Amino acid sequence: MSLVGKVGRKRPRAIFAMMMVYIILTIGAVTTLYPFATMLTTGFKSTTDQNDNKLIPAYWSDQKELEAKYIDDKYAGNASWMNNAKYTDSADPTTLDEYEKFLAQLPPDQWIAGFTTPSTNVTSRLNLAWQNWLKTKYQSVTEVNTAFTEFNGAFQQVTPPSERLEDPTWNPKDDQKWADWIEFKKQLPAEFRVPISANRLYQEFLRTKFKNQLADVPKGVKFATTQGKDVPDFSQARLTNQNLPIEREFYETAVPKTFINTGTIENQWQNWIASTDNSKISLTETLPLASYDSYHLAKNAASIKSNFTWRNYNYVLDYMLINGRAVVNTIIFCLLTILVQLTVNPIAAYALSRYPMKVTGKILLFLLATMAFPAEVAMIPSFLLLKDLHLLNTFAALVLPAAASGYMIFLLKGFFDSLPQEIFESGQIDGAPEWKMMLKLAFPLSKPVFGYLALLAFMGSYGAFIYAFLVAQNREMWTLMVFIYQLQLVAPKSIVMAAVTLAALPTLVVFLLAQNVIMRGIVLPGER
């Protein structure tokens, strides 16, 4: 029977009261869902926008935000590369189409692969492309390890070799990995190709020579800028054909050997334009880097946006597959915990209910007293006991210490007490032994409570981290939560949020599928 009758519901005060109740419940629901929504959408971001405190990623609707994110991703957050691209000449679409063809024919030693992994992240588009390419050439990661003389647990752990093509003194290691890398680079599209611009080399040369301090530049040293005026910073320095002393020194000491015969990338680009029979192509002094990035982004905005959106979640799923044993361990751990707790606690509660003693109240008080202490208090004694029993790094070490729960026994004892005694008397008249009445009468009537307690057991075991790591330090016994903790030590916030979101989904799904049973398990003991 409802607290407010049908007639009373139409009264203004009742309507107002119900509205206030629903408003409060709605606010409560929002405050509960908002943190989860924030966690979910932060997983769609990256190091450039993970701390902007916006629920909806800005790059989904703002083209400028998407472009800034794309540029940062392409140049791996390298300010020198991004500034060099920023202060370059603009170009029209026809010229940019020709520039794309120009990039496609450059030899691998005259450009560096973009979309590398920055120091603040653990994955990148280049890494994924490299690993996928290796999968097409090698049958297994074991073959890769043999060819590269490395030890990788999976393809996802194979990283590209380092490139220092800008350094005139650097020579790559002549091995199979570098040979494969060159073969891989040749098939990369123009979007990935970041040419080794002479202007950028010149800017780095000036920074190194003058320790990145404009005040240290002697008054007699002159160099041109993108604006044709005194240089505001080294990022806007530009080479000229004026045979300046500083430029001669640059060409003699800082230009890689690969450009000695071919000329700088800028010279090759100008020669390419001059040899093209197209009057619509405009001549640019510098490489149209910024214009090309914007042009390519405009044509492929949907796919680039999708890549940003799902990159972190795809990485986390790959990470879970690499450590696939963690998923299996977690499933076994959860199932064993549910099985053991729904065996030990109901039997103990049934015994206290059916065979009351003078000390039953004290026993229950003792069981409830265990809830007054944090679980961490018992970790060290449990660890020492398990060590003496030689059970560390086993499922027994994970399951047995949590087999008995004072809360579960107390709850079940109260529920068994509320069951009608007539059903047990009928069973006794029919000659049923006590164990059969427990299994055939008491337990079937307790299914709602069992469902609720099974969820508690699942949540406790699934979310266990500290204890699971303490008693099972062998990597082969780590659960999913332990691996997620290890991931957060090296991964940025956005990837950690993606991992936590995916880890929360099983609990959410279980709750949604079993919410009717759970609600009955919570409400029925109170009603009885």
KOLVEXKOL-359788 format. One record per residue (C-alpha): x, y, z. Coordinates in steps of 0.02 Angstrom, whole numbers, plus 50000, padded with zeros to 5 digits. Layout:
REM KOLVEXKOL-359788
+-------+-------+-------+
!     X !     Y !     Z !
+-------+-------+-------+
!     X !     Y !     Z !
...
+-------+-------+-------+
REM end
This chain:
REM KOLVEXKOL-359788
+-------+-------+-------+
!     X !     Y !     Z !
+-------+-------+-------+
! 50000 ! 50000 ! 50000 !
! 50069 ! 50170 ! 49949 !
! 50098 ! 50304 ! 50080 !
! 49995 ! 50432 ! 49982 !
! 49820 ! 50382 ! 49925 !
! 49752 ! 50410 ! 49750 !
! 49646 ! 50558 ! 49807 !
! 49786 ! 50635 ! 49909 !
! 49904 ! 50630 ! 49760 !
! 49803 ! 50766 ! 49674 !
! 49825 ! 50891 ! 49814 !
! 49949 ! 51033 ! 49777 !
! 50055 ! 50991 ! 49929 !
! 50069 ! 50809 ! 49877 !
! 50113 ! 50857 ! 49698 !
! 50245 ! 50979 ! 49760 !
! 50316 ! 50851 ! 49880 !
! 50328 ! 50719 ! 49742 !
! 50411 ! 50844 ! 49627 !
! 50541 ! 50884 ! 49759 !
! 50573 ! 50699 ! 49788 !
! 50600 ! 50668 ! 49602 !
! 50711 ! 50821 ! 49586 !
! 50819 ! 50761 ! 49730 !
! 50829 ! 50586 ! 49657 !
! 50874 ! 50658 ! 49486 !
! 51012 ! 50765 ! 49562 !
! 51076 ! 50613 ! 49656 !
! 51078 ! 50512 ! 49495 !
! 51171 ! 50650 ! 49402 !
! 51302 ! 50667 ! 49539 !
! 51325 ! 50479 ! 49532 !
! 51338 ! 50467 ! 49342 !
! 51441 ! 50624 ! 49313 !
! 51606 ! 50552 ! 49380 !
! 51583 ! 50397 ! 49273 !
! 51543 ! 50504 ! 49120 !
! 51697 ! 50611 ! 49153 !
! 51803 ! 50454 ! 49167 !
! 51728 ! 50386 ! 49006 !
! 51756 ! 50544 ! 48902 !
! 51930 ! 50575 ! 48972 !
! 51975 ! 50409 ! 48891 !
! 51933 ! 50491 ! 48723 !
! 52065 ! 50626 ! 48750 !
! 52255 ! 50632 ! 48751 !
! 52395 ! 50723 ! 48840 !
! 52349 ! 50886 ! 48752 !
! 52172 ! 50899 ! 48823 !
! 52156 ! 50771 ! 48963 !
! 52159 ! 50906 ! 49097 !
! 52037 ! 51030 ! 49019 !
! 51895 ! 50973 ! 49136 !
! 51771 ! 50970 ! 48991 !
! 51644 ! 50830 ! 48991 !
! 51633 ! 50828 ! 48800 !
! 51801 ! 50828 ! 48708 !
! 51820 ! 50995 ! 48620 !
! 51896 ! 50919 ! 48462 !
! 51732 ! 50831 ! 48424 !
! 51653 ! 50996 ! 48373 !
! 51794 ! 51124 ! 48361 !
! 51901 ! 51112 ! 48204 !
! 52038 ! 51221 ! 48280 !
! 52052 ! 51107 ! 48430 !
! 52059 ! 50956 ! 48315 !
! 52197 ! 51037 ! 48212 !
! 52299 ! 51082 ! 48366 !
! 52280 ! 50903 ! 48428 !
! 52328 ! 50833 ! 48258 !
! 52484 ! 50941 ! 48244 !
! 52540 ! 50893 ! 48419 !
! 52512 ! 50710 ! 48377 !
! 52606 ! 50718 ! 48212 !
! 52760 ! 50802 ! 48286 !
! 52749 ! 50708 ! 48453 !
! 52738 ! 50872 ! 48549 !
! 52909 ! 50929 ! 48485 !
! 52902 ! 51120 ! 48494 !
! 53047 ! 51139 ! 48373 !
! 52960 ! 51038 ! 48237 !
! 52792 ! 51123 ! 48266 !
! 52865 ! 51299 ! 48261 !
! 52961 ! 51260 ! 48103 !
! 52800 ! 51200 ! 48020 !
! 52705 ! 51351 ! 48085 !
! 52819 ! 51481 ! 48005 !
! 52814 ! 51414 ! 47828 !
! 52735 ! 51480 ! 47669 !
! 52553 ! 51444 ! 47632 !
! 52500 ! 51358 ! 47471 !
! 52343 ! 51326 ! 47369 !
! 52263 ! 51152 ! 47351 !
! 52343 ! 51121 ! 47180 !
! 52515 ! 51155 ! 47250 !
! 52479 ! 51046 ! 47401 !
! 52427 ! 50901 ! 47290 !
! 52594 ! 50918 ! 47201 !
! 52684 ! 50931 ! 47368 !
! 52606 ! 50765 ! 47418 !
! 52678 ! 50685 ! 47262 !
! 52846 ! 50764 ! 47303 !
! 52845 ! 50688 ! 47478 !
! 52799 ! 50516 ! 47408 !
! 52959 ! 50508 ! 47304 !
! 53082 ! 50566 ! 47437 !
! 53209 ! 50432 ! 47490 !
! 53188 ! 50366 ! 47668 !
! 53346 ! 50450 ! 47732 !
! 53280 ! 50625 ! 47692 !
! 53126 ! 50623 ! 47802 !
! 53081 ! 50566 ! 47976 !
! 52924 ! 50467 ! 48015 !
! 52793 ! 50570 ! 48104 !
! 52667 ! 50517 ! 48237 !
! 52802 ! 50443 ! 48348 !
! 52772 ! 50405 ! 48531 !
! 52807 ! 50558 ! 48641 !
! 52891 ! 50539 ! 48810 !
! 52723 ! 50575 ! 48894 !
! 52632 ! 50430 ! 48811 !
! 52648 ! 50243 ! 48781 !
! 52574 ! 50223 ! 48607 !
! 52560 ! 50312 ! 48440 !
! 52496 ! 50292 ! 48264 !
! 52671 ! 50252 ! 48202 !
! 52694 ! 50113 ! 48331 !
! 52530 ! 50033 ! 48280 !
! 52572 ! 50045 ! 48094 !
! 52745 ! 49970 ! 48125 !
! 52676 ! 49826 ! 48228 !
! 52538 ! 49787 ! 48101 !
! 52667 ! 49786 ! 47962 !
! 52777 ! 49664 ! 48058 !
! 52628 ! 49548 ! 48077 !
! 52617 ! 49536 ! 47887 !
! 52802 ! 49491 ! 47869 !
! 52830 ! 49378 ! 48019 !
! 52724 ! 49233 ! 48075 !
! 52751 ! 49261 ! 48261 !
! 52837 ! 49376 ! 48383 !
! 52965 ! 49239 ! 48411 !
! 53025 ! 49261 ! 48232 !
! 53035 ! 49448 ! 48262 !
! 53140 ! 49422 ! 48418 !
! 53256 ! 49306 ! 48324 !
! 53277 ! 49428 ! 48179 !
! 53299 ! 49583 ! 48289 !
! 53393 ! 49498 ! 48432 !
! 53263 ! 49563 ! 48555 !
! 53146 ! 49495 ! 48685 !
! 52965 ! 49548 ! 48659 !
! 52816 ! 49462 ! 48735 !
! 52698 ! 49513 ! 48593 !
! 52694 ! 49615 ! 48433 !
! 52622 ! 49760 ! 48533 !
! 52787 ! 49776 ! 48625 !
! 52898 ! 49793 ! 48470 !
! 52949 ! 49976 ! 48452 !
! 53024 ! 50063 ! 48299 !
! 53211 ! 50096 ! 48297 !
! 53269 ! 50270 ! 48342 !
! 53310 ! 50390 ! 48199 !
! 53436 ! 50532 ! 48209 !
! 53446 ! 50572 ! 48025 !
! 53470 ! 50757 ! 48064 !
! 53636 ! 50723 ! 48148 !
! 53779 ! 50723 ! 48018 !
! 53885 ! 50612 ! 48132 !
! 53753 ! 50478 ! 48161 !
! 53757 ! 50311 ! 48072 !
! 53614 ! 50187 ! 48090 !
! 53648 ! 50012 ! 48152 !
! 53664 ! 49898 ! 48003 !
! 53552 ! 49755 ! 48058 !
! 53391 ! 49668 ! 48010 !
! 53282 ! 49786 ! 48111 !
! 53347 ! 49939 ! 48020 !
! 53327 ! 49852 ! 47852 !
! 53146 ! 49811 ! 47895 !
! 53120 ! 49988 ! 47956 !
! 53179 ! 50061 ! 47790 !
! 53066 ! 49940 ! 47697 !
! 52922 ! 49992 ! 47810 !
! 52957 ! 50177 ! 47788 !
! 52949 ! 50166 ! 47599 !
! 52766 ! 50116 ! 47605 !
! 52712 ! 50252 ! 47728 !
! 52594 ! 50382 ! 47654 !
! 52641 ! 50565 ! 47635 !
! 52549 ! 50610 ! 47794 !
! 52681 ! 50518 ! 47897 !
! 52829 ! 50597 ! 47806 !
! 52911 ! 50743 ! 47895 !
! 53050 ! 50807 ! 47781 !
! 53216 ! 50857 ! 47857 !
! 53198 ! 51040 ! 47821 !
! 53360 ! 51139 ! 47801 !
! 53276 ! 51287 ! 47884 !
! 53239 ! 51184 ! 48038 !
! 53417 ! 51115 ! 48041 !
! 53476 ! 51295 ! 48029 !
! 53367 ! 51347 ! 48175 !
! 53434 ! 51204 ! 48281 !
! 53610 ! 51251 ! 48229 !
! 53582 ! 51430 ! 48289 !
! 53504 ! 51371 ! 48453 !
! 53652 ! 51258 ! 48488 !
! 53783 ! 51385 ! 48437 !
! 53709 ! 51526 ! 48541 !
! 53641 ! 51416 ! 48683 !
! 53463 ! 51465 ! 48636 !
! 53494 ! 51643 ! 48695 !
! 53465 ! 51786 ! 48572 !
! 53564 ! 51899 ! 48689 !
! 53719 ! 51793 ! 48656 !
! 53715 ! 51826 ! 48468 !
! 53858 ! 51947 ! 48425 !
! 53804 ! 52109 ! 48344 !
! 53903 ! 52070 ! 48187 !
! 53810 ! 51906 ! 48156 !
! 53659 ! 51929 ! 48042 !
! 53530 ! 51803 ! 47985 !
! 53364 ! 51819 ! 47895 !
! 53191 ! 51783 ! 47965 !
! 53022 ! 51736 ! 47898 !
! 52967 ! 51916 ! 47915 !
! 53124 ! 51994 ! 47842 !
! 53159 ! 52087 ! 48005 !
! 53264 ! 52059 ! 48157 !
! 53232 ! 51883 ! 48219 !
! 53109 ! 51877 ! 48367 !
! 53165 ! 51698 ! 48408 !
! 53264 ! 51560 ! 48325 !
! 53105 ! 51472 ! 48266 !
! 53084 ! 51605 ! 48131 !
! 53262 ! 51603 ! 48063 !
! 53270 ! 51567 ! 47876 !
! 53410 ! 51522 ! 47757 !
! 53449 ! 51640 ! 47614 !
! 53561 ! 51636 ! 47459 !
! 53663 ! 51785 ! 47519 !
! 53817 ! 51682 ! 47565 !
! 53815 ! 51744 ! 47745 !
! 53960 ! 51683 ! 47854 !
! 53843 ! 51601 ! 47978 !
! 53757 ! 51507 ! 47837 !
! 53922 ! 51448 ! 47764 !
! 53968 ! 51378 ! 47934 !
! 53800 ! 51291 ! 47942 !
! 53819 ! 51208 ! 47771 !
! 53994 ! 51149 ! 47814 !
! 53956 ! 51073 ! 47985 !
! 53771 ! 51039 ! 48013 !
! 53699 ! 50971 ! 47850 !
! 53681 ! 50779 ! 47839 !
! 53783 ! 50694 ! 47704 !
! 53628 ! 50634 ! 47612 !
! 53595 ! 50813 ! 47552 !
! 53769 ! 50845 ! 47481 !
! 53726 ! 50776 ! 47308 !
! 53538 ! 50808 ! 47304 !
! 53534 ! 50980 ! 47385 !
! 53422 ! 51029 ! 47530 !
! 53240 ! 50978 ! 47536 !
! 53190 ! 51159 ! 47498 !
! 53299 ! 51160 ! 47341 !
! 53229 ! 50993 ! 47285 !
! 53052 ! 51059 ! 47309 !
! 53087 ! 51214 ! 47205 !
! 53165 ! 51109 ! 47069 !
! 53014 ! 50994 ! 47074 !
! 52896 ! 51140 ! 47047 !
! 53004 ! 51209 ! 46906 !
! 52999 ! 51040 ! 46816 !
! 52810 ! 51026 ! 46831 !
! 52707 ! 51074 ! 46677 !
! 52570 ! 51158 ! 46774 !
! 52553 ! 51346 ! 46776 !
! 52431 ! 51339 ! 46924 !
! 52565 ! 51279 ! 47043 !
! 52636 ! 51423 ! 47144 !
! 52819 ! 51435 ! 47193 !
! 52853 ! 51434 ! 47380 !
! 53021 ! 51471 ! 47461 !
! 52989 ! 51355 ! 47607 !
! 52902 ! 51188 ! 47617 !
! 52714 ! 51214 ! 47641 !
! 52713 ! 51109 ! 47799 !
! 52574 ! 51196 ! 47896 !
! 52463 ! 51214 ! 47742 !
! 52483 ! 51030 ! 47699 !
! 52439 ! 50975 ! 47876 !
! 52281 ! 51082 ! 47873 !
! 52239 ! 51023 ! 47697 !
! 52257 ! 50839 ! 47741 !
! 52159 ! 50861 ! 47903 !
! 52015 ! 50944 ! 47811 !
! 52003 ! 50798 ! 47690 !
! 52015 ! 50664 ! 47823 !
! 51937 ! 50746 ! 47976 !
! 51813 ! 50606 ! 48010 !
! 51942 ! 50464 ! 48011 !
! 52068 ! 50567 ! 48112 !
! 51935 ! 50612 ! 48239 !
! 51885 ! 50429 ! 48252 !
! 52066 ! 50378 ! 48278 !
! 52085 ! 50503 ! 48421 !
! 51921 ! 50446 ! 48498 !
! 51957 ! 50260 ! 48507 !
! 52147 ! 50256 ! 48515 !
! 52160 ! 50242 ! 48704 !
! 52026 ! 50109 ! 48718 !
! 52104 ! 50007 ! 48579 !
! 52272 ! 50018 ! 48665 !
! 52199 ! 49960 ! 48831 !
! 52113 ! 49812 ! 48747 !
! 52279 ! 49767 ! 48665 !
! 52364 ! 49785 ! 48833 !
! 52239 ! 49664 ! 48909 !
! 52270 ! 49541 ! 48768 !
! 52458 ! 49552 ! 48795 !
! 52429 ! 49509 ! 48977 !
! 52290 ! 49387 ! 48938 !
! 52332 ! 49282 ! 49089 !
! 52268 ! 49426 ! 49197 !
! 52093 ! 49409 ! 49124 !
! 52093 ! 49220 ! 49155 !
! 52161 ! 49243 ! 49331 !
! 52027 ! 49372 ! 49370 !
! 51886 ! 49260 ! 49306 !
! 51948 ! 49110 ! 49406 !
! 51975 ! 49217 ! 49561 !
! 51799 ! 49290 ! 49552 !
! 51715 ! 49122 ! 49521 !
! 51808 ! 49037 ! 49663 !
! 51771 ! 49180 ! 49782 !
! 51585 ! 49175 ! 49743 !
! 51581 ! 48985 ! 49759 !
! 51676 ! 48980 ! 49923 !
! 51584 ! 49125 ! 50005 !
! 51413 ! 49057 ! 49954 !
! 51462 ! 48891 ! 50030 !
! 51546 ! 48936 ! 50194 !
! 51438 ! 49083 ! 50249 !
! 51265 ! 49006 ! 50218 !
! 51313 ! 48846 ! 50309 !
! 51380 ! 48945 ! 50459 !
! 51226 ! 49057 ! 50461 !
! 51107 ! 48909 ! 50447 !
! 51192 ! 48821 ! 50593 !
! 51177 ! 48977 ! 50703 !
! 50995 ! 48998 ! 50653 !
! 50936 ! 48817 ! 50673 !
! 51040 ! 48774 ! 50826 !
! 51041 ! 48929 ! 50937 !
! 51155 ! 48927 ! 51088 !
! 51178 ! 49038 ! 51238 !
! 51333 ! 49111 ! 51158 !
! 51252 ! 49141 ! 50989 !
! 51235 ! 49327 ! 51025 !
! 51418 ! 49337 ! 51073 !
! 51467 ! 49244 ! 50916 !
! 51370 ! 49367 ! 50809 !
! 51447 ! 49512 ! 50905 !
! 51619 ! 49440 ! 50873 !
! 51579 ! 49421 ! 50687 !
! 51516 ! 49600 ! 50677 !
! 51670 ! 49661 ! 50770 !
! 51778 ! 49605 ! 50623 !
! 51690 ! 49739 ! 50520 !
! 51755 ! 49875 ! 50635 !
! 51934 ! 49853 ! 50573 !
! 51997 ! 49896 ! 50399 !
! 52040 ! 49747 ! 50290 !
! 52220 ! 49810 ! 50279 !
! 52244 ! 49770 ! 50464 !
! 52231 ! 49583 ! 50429 !
! 52341 ! 49584 ! 50274 !
! 52509 ! 49559 ! 50360 !
! 52449 ! 49418 ! 50476 !
! 52364 ! 49335 ! 50327 !
! 52521 ! 49351 ! 50224 !
! 52630 ! 49274 ! 50360 !
! 52507 ! 49131 ! 50388 !
! 52495 ! 49094 ! 50201 !
! 52684 ! 49100 ! 50189 !
! 52701 ! 48971 ! 50329 !
! 52575 ! 48861 ! 50239 !
! 52668 ! 48882 ! 50073 !
! 52512 ! 48947 ! 49987 !
! 52581 ! 49111 ! 49917 !
! 52557 ! 49138 ! 49729 !
! 52408 ! 49020 ! 49723 !
! 52222 ! 49044 ! 49705 !
! 52202 ! 48973 ! 49880 !
! 52298 ! 49123 ! 49947 !
! 52177 ! 49239 ! 49857 !
! 52017 ! 49150 ! 49906 !
! 52034 ! 49069 ! 50077 !
! 52063 ! 49224 ! 50187 !
! 51900 ! 49299 ! 50124 !
! 51799 ! 49137 ! 50132 !
! 51705 ! 49187 ! 50291 !
! 51621 ! 49357 ! 50307 !
! 51546 ! 49421 ! 50469 !
! 51425 ! 49532 ! 50373 !
! 51363 ! 49391 ! 50263 !
! 51339 ! 49271 ! 50408 !
! 51245 ! 49403 ! 50508 !
! 51132 ! 49445 ! 50360 !
! 51096 ! 49264 ! 50316 !
! 51065 ! 49215 ! 50497 !
! 50932 ! 49349 ! 50511 !
! 50853 ! 49293 ! 50349 !
! 50850 ! 49109 ! 50400 !
! 50772 ! 49160 ! 50568 !
! 50630 ! 49245 ! 50474 !
! 50583 ! 49090 ! 50373 !
! 50421 ! 49006 ! 50433 !
! 50460 ! 48867 ! 50555 !
! 50315 ! 48767 ! 50483 !
! 50415 ! 48720 ! 50328 !
! 50553 ! 48644 ! 50435 !
! 50425 ! 48553 ! 50543 !
! 50346 ! 48482 ! 50386 !
! 50516 ! 48424 ! 50328 !
! 50550 ! 48340 ! 50494 !
! 50381 ! 48252 ! 50487 !
! 50425 ! 48187 ! 50314 !
! 50588 ! 48121 ! 50385 !
! 50705 ! 48240 ! 50294 !
! 50877 ! 48257 ! 50372 !
! 50941 ! 48429 ! 50417 !
! 51059 ! 48445 ! 50270 !
! 50918 ! 48408 ! 50148 !
! 50805 ! 48540 ! 50228 !
! 50948 ! 48662 ! 50213 !
! 50976 ! 48625 ! 50029 !
! 50795 ! 48596 ! 49977 !
! 50701 ! 48721 ! 50087 !
! 50810 ! 48858 ! 50161 !
! 50929 ! 48891 ! 50018 !
! 50799 ! 48897 ! 49877 !
! 50697 ! 49023 ! 49978 !
! 50855 ! 49127 ! 50000 !
! 50899 ! 49150 ! 49816 !
! 50871 ! 49341 ! 49817 !
! 50990 ! 49360 ! 49963 !
! 51114 ! 49241 ! 49883 !
! 51108 ! 49347 ! 49724 !
! 51147 ! 49504 ! 49822 !
! 51289 ! 49420 ! 49917 !
! 51358 ! 49346 ! 49755 !
! 51369 ! 49523 ! 49685 !
! 51460 ! 49582 ! 49841 !
! 51582 ! 49436 ! 49826 !
! 51609 ! 49474 ! 49642 !
! 51639 ! 49659 ! 49672 !
! 51758 ! 49624 ! 49815 !
! 51864 ! 49499 ! 49719 !
! 51858 ! 49591 ! 49552 !
! 51914 ! 49755 ! 49627 !
! 52045 ! 49680 ! 49743 !
! 52216 ! 49753 ! 49710 !
! 52325 ! 49777 ! 49865 !
! 52291 ! 49607 ! 49940 !
! 52299 ! 49518 ! 49772 !
! 52468 ! 49596 ! 49738 !
! 52531 ! 49556 ! 49913 !
! 52495 ! 49369 ! 49915 !
! 52521 ! 49336 ! 49728 !
! 52677 ! 49431 ! 49676 !
! 52717 ! 49311 ! 49536 !
! 52673 ! 49399 ! 49372 !
! 52585 ! 49242 ! 49310 !
! 52460 ! 49260 ! 49454 !
! 52424 ! 49446 ! 49436 !
! 52243 ! 49496 ! 49416 !
! 52175 ! 49629 ! 49300 !
! 52177 ! 49764 ! 49433 !
! 52362 ! 49735 ! 49468 !
! 52403 ! 49757 ! 49284 !
! 52299 ! 49915 ! 49276 !
! 52398 ! 49982 ! 49423 !
! 52559 ! 49942 ! 49331 !
! 52492 ! 50031 ! 49177 !
! 52451 ! 50191 ! 49271 !
! 52633 ! 50204 ! 49326 !
! 52689 ! 50237 ! 49146 !
! 52533 ! 50289 ! 49050 !
! 52455 ! 50463 ! 49042 !
! 52293 ! 50506 ! 49129 !
! 52186 ! 50480 ! 48972 !
! 52242 ! 50300 ! 48948 !
! 52221 ! 50263 ! 49133 !
! 52043 ! 50329 ! 49125 !
! 52008 ! 50219 ! 48974 !
! 52077 ! 50069 ! 49069 !
! 51974 ! 50106 ! 49224 !
! 51817 ! 50130 ! 49119 !
! 51838 ! 49962 ! 49032 !
! 51876 ! 49881 ! 49200 !
! 51714 ! 49951 ! 49272 !
! 51605 ! 49881 ! 49132 !
! 51593 ! 49700 ! 49197 !
! 51527 ! 49760 ! 49365 !
! 51403 ! 49876 ! 49279 !
! 51342 ! 49738 ! 49162 !
! 51321 ! 49614 ! 49305 !
! 51222 ! 49741 ! 49405 !
! 51108 ! 49785 ! 49258 !
! 51073 ! 49603 ! 49218 !
! 51042 ! 49552 ! 49399 !
! 50964 ! 49710 ! 49470 !
! 50794 ! 49629 ! 49504 !
! 50872 ! 49488 ! 49603 !
! 50985 ! 49611 ! 49693 !
! 50842 ! 49727 ! 49741 !
! 50742 ! 49579 ! 49808 !
! 50894 ! 49526 ! 49908 !
! 50909 ! 49699 ! 49985 !
! 50724 ! 49730 ! 50017 !
! 50661 ! 49560 ! 50073 !
! 50771 ! 49540 ! 50228 !
! 50713 ! 49712 ! 50286 !
! 50530 ! 49670 ! 50258 !
! 50545 ! 49507 ! 50354 !
+-------+-------+-------+
REM end
